[in-house]
Amino acid sequence: MKIEGAFPPVTTPFDDNGCIVHDHLAENIKRWNDTGISGYLILGSNSESVFLNEEEKLEVVKTARKSIPTSKKMLVGTGLESTNGTLEFTRKAADHGADVAVVMTPHFFKGNMSHKAFMKHYQMIADSSPIPVLLYNVPPFTGLNMAAETASALSSHENIIGIKDSSGNVEQLSEIISLTGEREFSVLTGSSIVLYPSLCVGATGGIMAIACVLPEKCSDIIRLYKNDNHADIKELQMRLIGPTVAVTSRYGVPGLKAAMDLFGYYGGRSRLPLLSITEAEIDDIKNIFTGAGFL
């Protein structure tokens, strides 16, 4: 299975009491279905999955699966800290319709997470997972980086089909692509800021927060690249930088949800301990998207 194109990491809608609003989740997905995206990441970092219990996670997967057509892939974040726990949840996600398991690096015991530990962890999961596995490297959240050599070594497993690399490091992403070039191994960036340069070195697409707000623009970059329209790609890539920073490093998930609200999706509140952003911050986000020509 090749994973390519633009994927939004779907947010989880909550009401004012912190309860999941499944109708809004379904409505968001049905609207995204009409765009050029290739599929979805459910229960990724932007879904606030660390705030969901297992029952809630599986209900989110069920709602998403009902709303996502078979023409679009449903990737599901199944990574937990333990190998057995990850495998158990991966099986449950598969039973609920997941096409691919996206497995974040375990990171609580950082000092012990060596190349050897990662190899054992991912090989055991891939050996028994009923669905393909996509590695997930996200140093900004885990404080831990999976080396290109480790990703390359794991790519030889027939059930490990690629990696989402959210390091933002194009040099590392290039090294992964170079080391895995002779294999069917999909390399996706997790940062829209480096989507264009990532495509230039061989990435197959991206799973990016800004795709929740501007899915067509992310798809456009990939389409323009395939058509060798580099002038328009550069212009669009530069316009995306300010909005991307606003909904990631500056304001995080609450900012992403506020931007979704501005564009007619349901963003809503985040779960505590994430605090809602202020009216002044919402105005700042609005001004950033307006200044970039998207509002």
N, C-alpha and C positions, 0 to 999 in steps of 0.2 A: 504494500500500500504506500503510495506516494502522497505526502502531505504538502500541498502547495497552495498559494494564494493568501488572502487576507482573512483573519479570524478575529472577531471581537471576544475578549475575555468577559463573559457575561456577568453583569452585576446582579446581586440578589435584592429585589425590592422588599422594603420593610414598611410597615405602617408606623404611626406615631408611638405605638406600644412595643415596637420591635418585633412584631409578628410578620412572617413572610406573606406577601400578597401574590399568590400564584397567578391570579388573573392578569396582573400587570406584567409579570414575567412572560406569560404567553403572548400578550399583546406586543411587547417589545420584540420578541423573536419573530412574530408574524410580520412585523414591519421590516425587520432586517432581512427576512427571506426575500423581499422584493429588491434587494440591492445586489451588488456583484460579489459579495463575500462568498468564500468557499465552504464555510462551516463555522463552528462555535467551540469555544472552550468554556465548559460548564465547571463550576467549583474550582476556578483558578484563584489567584491571589486577589483579584478585584471583586470576586464574589463574596469576600469576607468569609471564606469557608472555614477559617480557624475559629469563627464565632458560631458555627453551626454544629449541632450534634448529628450523630449518624442518621437518625430518622429524618431529620430536616434535610440533610444532604440528599438522601435517596428520594425524598418527595420532590426536591428541586430537579433532580435528574429525570424523574417520571414526567413532570410538567414539561420540561424542555423537550424530551423525546416525542411527546405528543404533538409538539408545535414545529419540530424540525423535519423537513422532508428528507427522504432517503437520498436525494441528490446532493445534500450538504452533510458533511461529516460532523459528528458530535464527539468531540474530545472531552474527556472528564478527568479532572484532577483527583487522583486517588492516593497520592503520597502521604504517608504518615511516618512517624519517627521509627517505628519498628518494621522489620521485614515482614513478619507474619501478619501484622495489622494491615500493612499496605496490600498484601496479597489477598487477604480476606475481603477488604473493601473493594479491591479491584474486581473480584469475582461478583460481588453484589452489584457494582456499577454495570458490569457486563450483562448481568441478568436483567437490568433495567434499560438496556438498549445502548450502552456506550459503545462507540466504534473503536476508540483508542483510549488507553490509560496514560495520562500525563503524570509522571512521577517525580515530584520535587526531591532534591537531595535531602536526606536526613541530616540534621545539623545541631541538635541539642548538645551532643557530645562532640563538639567541633574538633578537639584535639585528637580524637580517635578516628575521625572520618578520613582515612587514608585512601590511596588508590586501591589498595587491597580490599578495604572495607566496602568501598563503592562497588567494586567488581563482584564481590560476594552478594551484596544486597540486590543489585539489579539483575544479576544472572539468575538468582533464585526466583525473583518475581517473574522474569521473562520466561523461565522454564515452565512455570505453572499457570501463567496468565492465559485466560481464554481469548484475550484480545491483544493486539499489538501494543507495545509500550513506546512512549515518547519520553526521553529524558528531559528533565526540567532543571536548568541551572539558573538560579536567581539570587546572586550574591547580595543585592541591596536588601533583601529580606532575610536571607539565611546567614549572612556574614561569612559565607563559605563558597569557594569557587571550585567547580569541577574542571580539572585541567583538560586541555585538548587531547592529550595522550590517553586519558581515561575514557573520554567520549569515543575516541577512535577504537580503543580496545573493545568497548562494549558494542560498537557498531557491527562487529562480526557475528553477534548473536542474531539469528534469523527472526526473532520476535521483537527485537529492538529496532525500530524503523526510523528513528530520527531524534532530534534534540530541539527544544526551545531554549535558546541562549539569551537570557535577559541581562547579561553583564554589560551590554552596550559597548563592548570592546570588539571593534571590527577586526583588529589584529588576531584576537583569539578565535573569532568566528571564521576568519580566513584560514587559520591553521587547522581547525576542525574540518573544514571543507577540503583542504589539501590532503589531510590524512585519510579522509573517507571517500575520496573522489572516485575510486573504482568500485564502490559499493552502492547499492540502492539505499541511500541514507539521506533523509530530508533534514536540512538545517534551516531553522526559522529563527528570525530575530524577535526579541520581545520588546524592542524599542523602535517606534516609528521614526525617531530622530535619525536613526542610521538605516532606515529601510532601503533607500536608494543605494548607498554604498554596499550594503549587505547583498543586494541583488547583483551588483556588479562583480562581486567575488564568488558568486555561485549560490547564494541562499535561495530557497524555494518559496519564501514568503515570510509572513510575520503574524504573530499573535500579539496585538497591540491595543492598549487601553483606548487610544483615540479612535479606534475602529468602532467603539460603542457609540460615538458621537458623530463621526464622519466616515461611515463605512465605505461610501462610494469613492471618497478621495483616496483612501488606502488601496482600494481595488484599482483605481485609476493609475496609481503609481506602478503597480505590477503590470497592468495592461500596456501602459506607455513604454515600459521597459521592454516588453516583448516585441513592441513595434519599433524599437530603436529611436523613440522620440525623446532624446535626452534633454533637449532644451526645456520642454514642458515639464519633464520630471523634476529637473533641478528647481524650477520656479515653484512647483507645488510642494516639493520637499522642504524648501526654505519657509514657505508659508505655514507648514505644519509644526515648525519647531516651537514657537511661542505657545500655541494651544496645547501641545503635548506636554511641555514643561508644567503648564498650569494644572493639568489633570493627573500628573504623576508626582514629580518630586516636590512641587510647591504646595499643592492642596490635597494630594492623595485621593483616596476613594471618595471622600465627601465632595471634593471638587469635581471629580469625574461625574458623580451623580447629579451635581448642580448643573454641569454642562449638558448632560442628557436632558434634564428638564427644559433647558433653554431651546433645545432642538425638537421638542415634542415627544421625546421618549419619557418613560417614567423612571426617574432616578430615585427621588425620595431621600429618606434619611438613611444613615448608617447605624449599625448597632454599637452600643456602648462597649468598650470605652472610646470608640471613635466619636468625636464631637461634630455636630453639624457646623457648617461654615457660616460666617456672618453675612449680613446683607452687603456690607462693604466688600467682602471677599467675592460674593456672587457678582457684584458690579464689576469687580476687577476681571473676573473670568469673562463676563460678557464683553467688556472692552477689548480684551485680548483676542477673542474670536472675531469681534467686529473689525479690529485693526488688521487682522489677517485676511479679511474679506470673506469670512464664512457666515457672518450674520448681517 
